[in-house]
Amino acid sequence: MRARPVVTTVLIGAILITASACTAQPSAAPAGGTVFPDEAVSDAIAQLPQESVAPVTAMRLAEGLIPPTNRWFSGLVFGDAPQPVFPLPLAFSLTGAGFDFGVPTVQSGADTIAAGPSTDVSAAFPTAVTTTVVAYDDASVTIELTDAADTALGTVIVAEGSPLVSFTAEAATTITLTTPPVPASEDGVFRTTIAEREYGMVGDASVDGSRLTLQDGDTVTWFAVPDGSTADELGSSANPVTGVTAASAISSSEATTSLAYATEGSDDTLLALLPHQYDALAAPDADACDLGTYESVYGTMHLCAGRELAWSAPTVDPAGALPLDGVSDSTLESIRAQLALDVDAPEELPDDTYFGGKALYRLANLLKIATELGEDQAAETARARLVDALSDWTTADRCETESTRCFVYDPEAKGIVGKVASFGSDEFNDHHFHYGYLLYAAAIAVQDDPSLQQRLQPVMDLVAADLSTDGGSSFFPDQRAFDAYAGHSWASGYVPFRDGNNQESSSEAVAAWNGLALWAEVTGNDPLAAEARWMLANEAATAQAYWVGFDQEQSVYDGYDHSIVALNWGSKRDYSTWFSAEPAAKLGIQLIPMSPASAYLSGDSDRITENLAEGASQGYDVQFGDYMLMYAGLRGSDAAADALTQAQADPALPIDDANSRAYLLAFLASEAAR
């Protein structure tokens, strides 16, 4: 049975529903500066060149806020015009006249599951408006709307997991709705039905047909009514969210996430759970979230009333070594022979953070295998090349005299950027994918030679801080890519898309947090280690839940013809990649780089077989064939032994640049010996 997230607690009103399993309780949200406070990074940042490698795009962001790249709502901030965003169960868009929102209609096709922007409810102000994000936190965003005379009309708040949109006036104004709300049976509740979806409305506004009149300080809140409920039943709980705070805890077996939804007066509000949060609830727990359901591109969402959501995912132990105990002498000899060839193979190390990071990751694994096997000469060769390359990357002022293998600090966008861009990394795309490889390589190097820590740490800590700062920083956003509510990361920096943010390589995201956790361990950074382990557990769980192991019985997959999703967005899910139409690429990008922490992909041998039936339909002599063969080995020791035999018999098997034949053999031998 495959590992999957377990929802352990849900606060519904004043009742705490707890699953039978004993779990760590979430700690308070980290105090300011818990992970990479300003004083821990300011000196190192001052040593880097200060430069925007690419011009920073236009921002609709209040002064003093850290630019929120890689967020679900980043499209509201960056670019020439705001893009739609998807705080599920809603879709929300800013328009030149005001804003639109609604529950998007899901359409499942053979290759795509889509639910684009919804304009069910359209709110317009008397004049054209401009918008500015004036606050954001772990799951909510606040946008100020200003009229043509530069008068602030008010603020609108939306949040992940909330079916509510609330507007608070900062001046007397009117709002015109496309469909007039009518009084519901419950006093003070209005309702309207649009495209068979009921919406409710509560608040201070004076209602005259389609026209709402608000005075300074008045608030009006709309809410989407789920299937199985009514506006009358939900109106008393439709209290506007004023902010969301995430907290996390890690134990030996579980990583717990808690999201606290603040409201005025600490009243309950309406909260919607994604499938990965809800799936493990059993009666009576599930009965507590019985206010109705919404269909979303990620599956059925369940509505609760309360102020807090909390759930747990199984921990994934950070790993940088393959256990080779029990591997036969003959197999070890074949690994040794291949190791010598791989270490001696000439290799030009790339200059960018992605391919350069992959090359260092490969060297780190060769070094680790060599030391485990006692192959001193091979270890020395791998070590020398790895340390030399890391020395380039961690020379703080290298970009002042060189244009490759070096970092700058972008003082406008607030982050660490490699001078040679790849895949839009200068616009903050894919930083976790790239930097995870570098952090892993640096961690293995320091494990091998602790004296390297002092040399590598100043710059590598900045690389880590770019991804994992937590507690309010002047230099970096908190947890740049990771989304606590969604349970996974987002890869696009500025999000210039109508489909929301996206993430393709779930496995490289998992590898990022594994590398981060290993770096935290070798540098003795306990707060960073706890945060990295929390992100690692959640990313692995959602990789299974939404990319490679989703529940095919969910109705959202009716009509979808594949057993994996290769590219997940805010509003759609595609069997496609950014770089190839081949089935091998679509599966392989969910496996790369098959690190020592890849056991999260195992557990359901039938699903692995099903995924490989399409991904490896052309055999393994294709791009990412090495990773698919390693994936085949996760079905059990016999399958791993068969895959090892196949790898040994196929010297022409393509090997990815983050991999080596020696590591491939060692990985499969390790699995076969379990």
VOGU-3710 file (C-alpha; in Angstrom, 3 decimals, decimal comma):
1> mrarpvvttv> 0,000/0,000/0,000  1,479/3,331/-1,012  2,322/6,006/1,517  -0,132/8,856/1,571  -0,771/11,905/3,737  -2,845/11,385/6,850  -5,136/14,127/8,105  -4,795/13,880/11,845  -6,705/16,867/13,193  -9,301/19,285/11,986
11> ligailitas> -10,639/22,054/14,175  -14,351/22,410/13,509  -15,759/25,276/15,528  -14,754/24,607/19,099  -14,569/20,833/18,686  -11,182/19,182/18,189  -11,499/16,004/16,184  -8,428/13,821/16,533  -7,513/10,664/14,686  -6,387/7,684/16,715
21> actaqpsaap> -2,736/7,969/15,744  -0,461/9,824/18,129  1,160/12,771/16,397  3,419/15,660/17,190  1,507/18,839/17,917  2,214/21,828/15,698  4,460/24,377/17,300  3,687/28,053/17,176  4,545/29,793/13,938  8,290/30,396/13,938
31> aggtvfpdea> 9,392/33,523/15,736  11,013/36,223/13,605  14,324/35,083/12,236  14,013/31,392/13,165  15,505/30,235/9,846  18,182/32,527/8,387  17,498/35,758/10,266  18,960/38,928/8,788  21,972/38,881/11,070  22,872/35,380/9,854
41> vsdaiaqlpq> 23,059/36,349/6,178  23,700/40,095/5,909  27,511/39,874/5,945  27,570/37,148/3,301  25,132/39,038/1,081  27,350/42,107/1,298  30,202/40,053/-0,169  28,211/39,171/-3,306  27,861/41,487/-6,302  24,472/43,227/-6,231
51> esvapvtamr> 22,798/42,822/-9,624  19,546/41,975/-11,366  20,698/39,481/-13,981  17,407/40,044/-15,831  15,356/43,239/-15,577  12,771/42,872/-12,822  9,277/42,820/-14,263  6,679/45,445/-13,335  5,267/44,914/-9,862  1,908/45,875/-8,349
61> laeglipptn> 3,255/45,582/-4,823  3,160/47,896/-1,821  6,426/49,457/-0,745  8,298/47,464/1,854  6,977/44,027/0,869  9,351/41,314/-0,325  8,470/40,417/-3,938  6,421/37,195/-3,703  7,859/35,100/-6,523  6,773/31,472/-6,983
71> rwfsglvfgd> 3,450/31,871/-5,192  -0,021/30,816/-6,210  -0,902/34,523/-6,427  2,298/35,839/-8,048  0,396/36,571/-11,258  -1,482/39,324/-9,412  1,822/41,086/-8,697  4,110/40,700/-11,697  3,833/41,625/-15,355  1,976/44,205/-17,392
81> apqpvfplpl> -1,475/43,100/-16,202  -2,780/40,849/-13,416  -3,324/37,202/-14,262  -6,099/34,973/-12,877  -5,258/33,040/-9,711  -6,736/29,917/-8,191  -7,225/29,935/-4,419  -9,167/26,678/-4,554  -12,046/26,053/-4,477  -12,310/29,437/-6,243
91> afsltgagfd> -10,849/31,110/-9,287  -10,260/34,860/-8,855  -9,379/37,578/-11,373  -8,730/41,297/-11,162  -10,263/43,330/-13,972  -9,977/46,929/-15,086  -13,335/47,555/-13,421  -13,007/45,432/-10,256  -12,836/41,674/-9,822  -14,439/38,394/-10,897
101> fgvptvqsga> -14,592/35,049/-9,129  -16,400/31,755/-9,019  -16,082/28,011/-8,734  -14,576/26,908/-12,056  -16,196/24,129/-14,041  -13,989/21,043/-14,329  -13,627/19,406/-17,709  -11,692/16,153/-17,932  -10,238/15,146/-21,279  -7,887/12,447/-22,451
111> dtiaagpstd> -4,745/14,515/-21,840  -5,891/17,488/-19,747  -8,070/18,167/-16,735  -8,972/21,857/-16,812  -11,028/24,365/-14,864  -10,126/27,852/-16,013  -11,012/31,308/-14,716  -14,607/31,814/-13,621  -16,632/35,020/-13,941  -19,735/33,747/-12,157
121> vsaafptavt> -19,650/36,749/-9,823  -18,439/39,995/-11,367  -18,025/43,110/-9,215  -17,479/46,501/-10,896  -16,742/49,936/-9,426  -17,925/53,265/-10,868  -14,569/54,030/-12,496  -11,600/52,052/-13,737  -9,445/50,706/-10,935  -5,793/49,930/-10,417
131> ttvvayddas> -4,667/47,223/-8,006  -1,798/46,731/-5,573  -1,001/43,756/-3,352  -0,653/45,348/0,079  -0,297/42,229/2,248  0,205/38,507/1,928  0,977/35,586/4,211  1,103/31,803/4,201  -2,175/31,327/2,304  -3,969/34,681/1,833
141> vtieltdaad> -3,442/37,823/-0,185  -4,874/41,337/0,287  -5,295/43,611/-2,738  -6,054/47,316/-2,572  -8,195/48,824/-5,332  -7,710/52,476/-6,260  -9,919/54,584/-8,542  -8,946/56,898/-11,380  -8,482/59,786/-8,938  -5,981/57,707/-6,949
151> talgtvivae> -8,455/57,284/-4,105  -8,246/53,966/-2,273  -11,635/52,304/-2,603  -10,909/49,339/-0,362  -9,246/45,971/-0,061  -10,259/42,513/-1,211  -8,969/39,335/0,475  -8,848/35,823/-0,940  -7,197/32,758/0,565  -6,365/29,201/-0,366
161> gsplvsftae> -8,862/26,798/1,131  -11,478/29,520/1,553  -14,652/29,744/-0,566  -14,958/33,404/0,485  -14,120/36,710/-1,172  -14,415/39,751/1,076  -14,197/43,461/0,299  -13,722/46,162/2,942  -14,353/49,742/1,873  -11,811/52,466/2,634
171> aattitlttp> -14,105/55,155/1,246  -17,779/55,432/0,387  -18,295/53,542/-2,866  -20,670/51,426/-4,874  -20,260/48,022/-6,455  -22,353/46,779/-9,340  -22,878/43,049/-9,716  -23,781/41,390/-12,991  -26,463/39,303/-11,283  -28,583/40,877/-8,516
181> pvpasedgvf> -28,571/39,013/-5,193  -31,901/38,357/-3,501  -32,659/37,907/0,211  -32,377/34,345/1,395  -34,554/32,858/4,110  -31,917/33,497/6,782  -31,887/37,128/7,950  -28,986/39,125/6,498  -28,052/36,472/3,927  -28,403/37,108/0,210
191> rttiaereyg> -28,089/34,569/-2,546  -27,908/34,246/-6,294  -27,634/31,303/-8,656  -25,283/31,523/-11,645  -24,741/28,631/-14,047  -26,367/26,241/-11,541  -23,996/27,344/-8,765  -25,431/29,152/-5,756  -23,466/32,014/-4,190  -24,229/33,681/-0,901
201> mvgdasvdgs> -23,493/37,190/0,334  -23,403/38,717/3,815  -22,136/41,976/5,265  -22,736/45,676/5,730  -23,647/46,753/2,202  -26,958/48,327/1,323  -28,459/46,267/-1,496  -30,551/47,745/-4,284  -30,907/45,225/-7,067  -27,457/44,750/-8,567
211> rltlqdgdtv> -26,058/47,814/-6,793  -24,265/47,602/-3,449  -23,562/50,772/-1,460  -20,782/50,715/1,140  -19,497/53,319/3,561  -15,929/53,585/4,832  -15,237/50,505/6,957  -18,116/48,410/5,612  -17,361/44,824/4,604  -19,235/42,587/2,201
221> twfavpdgst> -18,413/38,895/1,849  -19,404/36,519/-0,909  -19,186/32,749/-0,562  -19,521/29,884/-2,999  -22,075/27,346/-1,830  -20,867/23,745/-2,258  -22,869/20,900/-3,671  -25,134/19,596/-0,936  -25,663/22,845/0,964  -27,427/26,209/0,749
231> adelgssanp> -26,597/29,846/1,382  -28,998/29,842/4,328  -27,139/26,989/6,008  -23,698/28,557/5,570  -24,338/32,265/6,034  -23,599/32,361/9,760  -20,155/30,822/9,157  -19,209/33,033/6,206  -16,971/35,248/8,330  -14,233/36,939/6,301
241> vtgvtaasai> -10,690/35,672/6,635  -8,232/38,380/7,673  -5,054/36,284/7,384  -3,623/32,781/7,520  -0,666/31,570/9,564  1,088/28,262/8,951  2,890/26,276/11,618  4,717/22,987/11,325  6,036/20,216/13,510  8,186/17,199/12,767
251> ssseattsla> 8,412/13,905/14,636  10,159/10,659/13,816  7,141/9,472/11,832  5,053/12,477/10,816  5,326/16,022/9,539  2,341/18,061/10,684  1,051/21,217/9,048  -1,387/23,566/10,768  -3,078/26,524/9,085  -4,824/29,041/11,344
261> yategsddtl> -7,413/31,212/9,580  -7,888/34,486/11,440  -11,260/36,235/11,499  -12,601/39,308/13,257  -13,615/38,291/16,758  -12,229/34,775/16,306  -15,440/33,594/14,672  -15,530/30,394/12,680  -15,200/30,587/8,926  -15,611/28,180/6,031
271> lallphqyda> -12,641/25,982/5,141  -12,224/23,605/2,206  -9,898/20,607/2,254  -8,014/19,261/-0,752  -8,008/15,485/-1,277  -4,540/15,013/0,241  -5,788/16,685/3,426  -9,100/14,838/3,576  -8,406/11,339/2,297  -7,391/9,662/5,535
281> laapdadacd> -10,221/11,028/7,641  -12,535/8,296/8,907  -15,931/8,639/10,531  -16,674/10,530/12,680  -13,826/12,762/11,488  -15,106/12,902/7,924  -18,605/13,635/9,170  -17,299/16,854/10,710  -16,544/18,135/7,199  -20,007/17,426/5,858
291> lgtyesvygt> -21,050/20,918/4,775  -20,810/19,993/1,106  -18,279/19,402/-1,644  -16,719/21,198/-4,591  -15,262/19,535/-7,650  -11,790/20,822/-8,465  -9,030/19,867/-10,894  -7,315/18,125/-7,955  -10,390/16,142/-6,974  -13,289/16,528/-4,584
301> mhlcagrela> -12,881/19,179/-1,891  -14,832/18,949/1,380  -16,157/21,957/3,286  -15,846/22,436/7,043  -16,582/25,261/9,468  -13,770/26,216/11,833  -10,603/28,227/12,201  -7,825/25,708/11,738  -6,823/22,920/9,398  -4,141/20,447/10,439
311> wsaptvdpag> -2,899/17,305/8,764  0,170/15,080/8,694  2,294/13,402/6,070  4,680/10,489/6,690  8,262/11,578/7,157  10,890/10,882/4,528  14,337/10,440/6,004  16,938/12,631/4,279  19,495/10,408/2,600  22,786/10,861/0,793
321> alpldgvsds> 24,039/7,288/0,653  22,910/3,953/-0,750  23,044/1,032/1,694  25,211/-1,591/0,006  25,231/-4,133/2,844  24,183/-7,502/1,541  25,186/-6,814/-2,058  27,061/-9,791/-3,487  30,799/-9,610/-4,053  30,385/-10,115/-7,788
331> tlesiraqla> 27,940/-7,209/-8,036  30,197/-5,005/-5,950  33,049/-5,810/-8,328  30,945/-4,727/-11,305  30,099/-1,483/-9,492  33,795/-0,900/-8,746  34,731/-1,465/-12,376  32,060/0,943/-13,582  33,023/3,474/-10,901  36,561/3,634/-12,226
341> ldvdapeelp> 35,274/4,325/-15,722  32,785/6,973/-14,593  35,247/8,833/-12,398  37,870/8,936/-15,129  35,463/9,948/-17,899  36,311/13,443/-19,165  33,557/15,868/-18,321  33,174/19,586/-18,949  31,259/20,963/-15,990  28,464/23,312/-17,123
351> ddtyfggkal> 28,366/26,932/-16,010  24,690/27,391/-15,065  22,963/26,433/-11,835  20,822/23,648/-13,317  23,168/21,599/-15,473  26,104/22,702/-13,359  24,240/21,576/-10,244  23,400/18,229/-11,817  27,061/17,669/-12,682  28,099/18,319/-9,076
361> yrlanllkia> 25,333/16,047/-7,824  26,706/13,280/-10,067  30,240/13,788/-8,721  28,958/13,783/-5,141  27,281/10,397/-5,635  30,412/8,975/-7,253  32,433/10,208/-4,283  29,979/8,634/-1,863  30,024/5,266/-3,621  33,824/5,310/-3,842
371> telgedqaae> 34,249/5,986/-0,117  31,679/3,334/0,816  33,512/0,768/-1,306  36,948/1,815/-0,101  38,052/2,833/-3,580  40,534/5,481/-2,492  41,836/6,500/-5,901  38,380/6,916/-7,366  37,311/8,837/-4,274  40,274/11,182/-4,547
381> tararlvdal> 39,578/11,887/-8,215  35,877/12,597/-7,610  36,681/14,612/-4,493  39,198/16,840/-6,234  36,838/17,684/-9,093  33,887/18,238/-6,764  35,786/20,485/-4,361  37,351/22,508/-7,159  33,947/23,171/-8,724  32,306/23,964/-5,392
391> sdwttadrce> 35,138/26,365/-4,658  34,205/28,295/-7,795  30,522/28,423/-6,885  31,225/29,493/-3,303  33,739/32,244/-4,003  31,566/35,168/-2,966  33,075/37,821/-5,225  33,737/35,565/-8,232  31,097/37,333/-10,358  33,123/40,523/-10,112
401> testrcfvyd> 35,824/38,999/-12,318  34,165/35,948/-13,917  30,850/35,447/-15,665  30,251/31,774/-14,903  29,797/29,478/-11,876  28,989/32,323/-9,537  26,113/34,042/-7,768  24,853/37,580/-7,374  22,251/38,984/-5,026  19,303/40,626/-6,762
411> peakgivgkv> 18,397/43,596/-4,508  15,145/44,337/-6,371  13,651/40,861/-6,619  15,337/39,788/-3,345  17,159/36,580/-4,079  20,287/34,680/-5,064  20,719/34,220/-8,818  23,339/32,368/-10,832  25,054/34,607/-13,347  24,450/32,127/-16,189
421> asfgsdefnd> 20,693/31,728/-16,443  18,902/28,540/-17,433  15,181/27,888/-17,766  14,420/31,429/-16,597  16,330/31,129/-13,328  17,155/34,841/-13,612  13,384/35,393/-13,297  13,302/33,035/-10,298  11,999/30,021/-12,182  12,985/26,607/-10,801
431> hhfhygylly> 15,335/27,800/-8,064  14,478/24,833/-5,847  15,210/22,370/-8,672  18,602/23,943/-9,358  19,715/24,690/-5,823  18,730/21,290/-4,462  21,456/19,707/-6,572  24,044/22,217/-5,355  23,070/21,834/-1,703  23,198/18,047/-1,948
441> aaaiavqddp> 26,668/18,172/-3,513  27,943/20,609/-0,882  26,504/18,469/1,927  28,209/15,320/0,627  31,491/17,222/0,271  31,325/18,426/3,881  30,344/14,963/5,103  33,468/13,675/3,379  35,714/16,489/4,649  34,278/18,602/7,508
451> slqqrlqpvm> 37,112/21,119/7,104  35,351/22,323/3,929  32,411/23,687/5,891  33,988/27,017/6,737  34,901/27,627/3,100  31,591/26,576/1,547  29,071/27,693/4,128  28,752/31,472/3,612  27,569/31,220/0,002  25,794/27,862/0,310
461> dlvaadlstd> 23,816/29,197/3,263  22,633/32,001/0,985  21,609/29,424/-1,619  19,650/27,657/1,124  18,208/30,932/2,406  16,895/31,770/-1,051  14,595/28,742/-0,693  13,956/28,372/2,999  14,106/31,615/4,954  11,336/31,652/7,560
471> ggssffpdqr> 10,385/34,276/10,081  10,336/37,573/8,235  13,479/38,685/6,410  14,676/41,857/4,739  16,548/39,844/2,118  14,359/36,878/1,088  10,709/35,822/1,049  9,680/33,130/3,485  9,827/29,691/1,825  10,069/31,047/-1,690
481> afdayaghsw> 8,597/28,110/-3,612  6,805/25,948/-1,050  3,038/26,293/-0,574  1,942/25,057/2,848  -1,732/24,683/1,890  -1,095/22,896/-1,414  1,630/20,776/0,185  4,013/21,236/-2,731  6,110/23,839/-4,524  5,493/26,140/-7,468
491> asgyvpfrdg> 8,171/26,523/-10,124  7,372/29,734/-12,019  8,813/32,920/-10,575  6,671/35,674/-12,110  3,765/33,478/-13,345  2,836/35,124/-16,663  0,052/32,575/-17,259  -3,751/32,539/-17,216  -3,621/29,026/-15,780  -1,893/30,056/-12,549
501> nnqessseav> 1,441/28,768/-11,339  2,751/25,332/-12,215  5,169/22,600/-11,306  6,448/19,895/-13,603  9,179/17,899/-11,843  7,736/16,733/-8,543  10,806/14,547/-8,018  13,307/17,399/-8,357  11,250/19,296/-5,796  11,547/16,350/-3,408
511> aawnglalwa> 15,269/16,171/-4,175  15,567/19,883/-3,370  14,320/19,430/0,187  16,452/16,310/0,601  19,531/18,336/-0,381  18,448/21,175/1,898  17,954/18,786/4,826  21,390/17,222/4,305  22,986/20,664/4,199  21,187/21,596/7,424
521> evtgndplaa> 22,480/18,439/9,093  26,135/18,903/8,159  26,075/22,560/9,230  24,211/21,882/12,484  21,320/24,208/11,617  18,498/22,595/13,594  15,690/25,022/12,644  16,583/24,621/8,968  16,706/20,832/9,343  13,199/20,761/10,839
531> earwmlanea> 11,826/22,999/8,109  13,511/21,010/5,336  12,221/17,707/6,703  8,700/19,159/6,892  8,819/20,309/3,264  10,400/17,008/2,195  7,588/14,968/3,760  4,820/17,083/2,258  6,373/17,326/-1,202  6,803/13,551/-1,329
541> ataqaywvgf> 3,227/12,939/-0,214  1,716/15,295/-2,781  3,995/13,956/-5,521  2,183/10,689/-5,004  -1,237/12,269/-4,468  -1,263/14,469/-7,588  1,534/13,429/-9,969  2,313/9,689/-10,006  0,001/7,892/-7,580  -3,320/9,756/-7,542
551> dqeqsvydgy> -6,563/8,001/-6,646  -7,938/6,991/-10,018  -11,364/6,372/-8,489  -11,900/10,110/-8,033  -14,450/11,332/-10,566  -12,086/14,050/-11,793  -10,077/11,335/-13,583  -13,079/10,025/-15,537  -12,093/10,446/-19,173  -8,415/11,100/-18,392
561> dhsivalnwg> -6,363/8,475/-20,207  -3,134/8,353/-18,184  -1,948/7,109/-14,817  0,334/10,104/-14,174  0,042/13,866/-14,470  3,245/15,387/-15,799  2,501/19,079/-15,255  0,202/20,493/-12,580  -1,092/24,067/-12,672  -3,402/26,116/-10,505
571> skrdystwfs> -6,258/25,568/-12,946  -5,335/22,532/-15,022  -3,393/19,291/-15,076  -1,603/18,158/-18,200  -0,107/15,028/-19,633  2,611/17,173/-21,189  5,990/18,668/-20,432  7,782/21,897/-21,264  10,430/20,049/-23,282  9,211/16,825/-24,876
581> aepaaklgiq> 6,082/15,057/-26,114  7,550/11,602/-25,408  5,872/9,428/-22,738  9,321/8,651/-21,331  9,910/12,338/-20,664  6,543/12,724/-18,945  7,282/9,922/-16,501  11,029/10,514/-16,279  10,637/14,111/-15,136  8,737/12,735/-12,118
591> lipmspasay> 11,664/10,426/-11,246  14,833/12,435/-11,817  17,331/12,171/-10,110  16,304/9,001/-8,206  18,210/10,123/-5,133  18,858/7,915/-2,102  15,651/9,433/-0,671  13,450/8,151/-3,527  11,785/5,377/-1,528  8,651/7,573/-1,347
601> lsgdsdrite> 8,025/6,449/-4,956  7,801/2,790/-3,880  5,050/0,904/-2,090  2,535/0,278/-4,868  4,188/-2,088/-7,328  1,052/-2,365/-9,471  0,932/1,405/-9,940  4,627/1,515/-10,825  3,982/-1,177/-13,429  1,022/0,781/-14,804
611> nlaegasqgy> 3,035/3,992/-14,968  5,891/2,217/-16,735  3,540/0,572/-19,221  3,097/3,938/-20,894  6,292/5,739/-19,882  8,581/2,886/-20,945  6,421/1,695/-23,828  9,407/2,187/-26,170  11,782/0,402/-23,807  14,544/1,907/-21,684
621> dvqfgdymlm> 16,918/3,048/-24,429  15,339/6,514/-24,384  15,780/9,765/-22,516  15,326/9,071/-18,786  15,414/5,327/-19,461  17,957/5,005/-16,651  15,559/6,565/-14,152  12,634/4,452/-15,359  14,721/1,303/-14,916  15,560/2,420/-11,366
631> yaglrgsdaa> 11,839/3,101/-10,797  11,083/-0,424/-11,999  13,454/-1,639/-9,299  11,294/-0,063/-6,578  8,691/-2,810/-7,022  10,611/-5,151/-4,727  13,903/-6,993/-4,437  13,149/-9,432/-7,263  12,185/-6,611/-9,617  15,323/-4,718/-8,627
641> adaltqaqad> 17,462/-7,782/-9,343  15,845/-8,114/-12,775  16,406/-4,414/-13,478  20,031/-4,724/-12,366  20,554/-7,618/-14,775  19,014/-5,558/-17,559  21,222/-2,563/-16,759  24,348/-4,718/-16,731  23,391/-6,224/-20,074  22,770/-2,870/-21,764
651> palpiddans> 26,001/-0,818/-21,856  24,365/1,607/-24,313  21,546/2,563/-21,929  21,280/6,392/-21,996  22,469/7,949/-18,736  21,209/11,347/-17,638  23,778/14,001/-16,757  22,814/13,877/-13,072  23,329/10,122/-13,075  26,138/7,639/-13,770
661> rayllaflas> 26,194/3,972/-14,631  27,942/3,285/-11,340  25,170/4,980/-9,364  22,522/3,213/-11,469  24,064/-0,165/-10,653  24,547/0,702/-6,997  20,944/1,922/-6,659  19,492/-1,256/-8,134  21,904/-3,482/-6,211  20,893/-1,753/-2,997
671> eaar> 17,200/-2,314/-3,755  17,804/-5,942/-4,709  19,605/-6,570/-1,401  16,804/-5,231/0,801
//
